[in-house]
């Protein structure tokens, strides 16, 4: 009883409203804009005056204004991370990039014509982006029970979920290595493969699409 | 008007974007110098990269001398370039002005981790090679005491411990570096060395024969090193050739702990370096009782085993004994990059495509994060 009273008092005086999942912030709080480039864009377009007096959430501690910050990379680091050891995950990610660069730059300096050179992509972040884009599924299957039988029903997935799946697959493929190779080494190869639209992860995506295609007859189970 | 203005802006990085590796090998960028002879390096070359010829590099540093991480860079960049650091120029200047009839001058390079001590030593080794110095080059002395491949009780010196494989491989390194010089001059052994009842090196045999004996018979390699260094001292005092001693991580000769041990159970009672047979010759050569030579040593905090790293200064690293052995010496501090060197390093990395993300302000961020420390900068750039 006392507890309930306390909570009621709290909700009465605190500026936040207790909503689902206990968000720290009330819904009218906006996401922080922590990148300098984006801030400059807002200032130039004049939109900054619209949000000048809105309450803003605090930036997360991995949101930095560093020029090297990349959203996709920081998500990928989180997917690699195990047991909260982010330092290690970040190290693995940067080592992966180093390996990609070493492979690509060595090729670059050894290739003789400009044409060959211009084809090579050297930027590891760009390679990661391309790899993820190539691995994103459009559809997936979900088990739905009809008449005592489970059907694998193809359903479209959201953009966010497709990114998640692509990243997760890439990490899963990179974790399957023999004892002597390390994650960064395998991951570098997986990313390079996927950026060329080849490799195991792209095949996994195509397999899933094929399954969806085969199960198109069950598609109507989504509704009835 | 706008067009004219934009063409007038001279940002160093605007130019970098257009730099391609398709350019001829010896291009005249700001950060490069075509002067590949270290003898001719002077103050105007500070902060610029010069290229070592691949054949010379393979000869000088086949068994170490360039840090492993930089070896990797050389492979990736497809060229071996070193930056000319002011400290190297300073020492080269000193060597040029040295009166070689006087006792040897000892230079001690010190500085924080990754400031470029080993790379400067590599530059100076190149200088020594070009100028026909006899090189006594130890790529990294702590390796002998930290991870010896094989340890055994010495059969010749009682109570001493021998690391025969390391001794023999150093002799191979020595031979590879000095084969040109040793075939040119007529340095002969001054006395007969008896190794065993059947084996001996008679007086008047060449130094190459002496070295070959050590390589073939690893058991005697440590004694061969002692004999060789004695002979080199005698020969250079006699004026037959000049000698340059380069030892990386010299402080490990005076550090009280090593991982050398005969059996693994005895690891709790570590062996001190003076109980290892390879130590004495190199302490001997850094003494001042000979002339026509120069000693360039580095003291390195990573040479210690890792639990008591407190200071980078020579007095702390060498200890009382080591400091008194070297005293008087010329201390030379390796500093981090200054603005000029930093910019040239960044330009080099961008030119070699090592830095891919050249958004505005990337260099300032790198400078802040690495504190202009060369090694940290290299580590940071790995993932960019």
Interface residues (C-beta under 8 A of the other chain):
Chain A: X36 X37 X66 X67 X68 X93 X94 X95 X97 X98 X101 X102 X105 X106 X108 X109 X110 X114 X117 X122 X123 X124 X125 X126
Chain B: X20 X21 X22 X72 X75 X76 X77 X78 X352 X353 X354 X356 X357 X359 X360 X361 X362 X365 X382 X383 X384
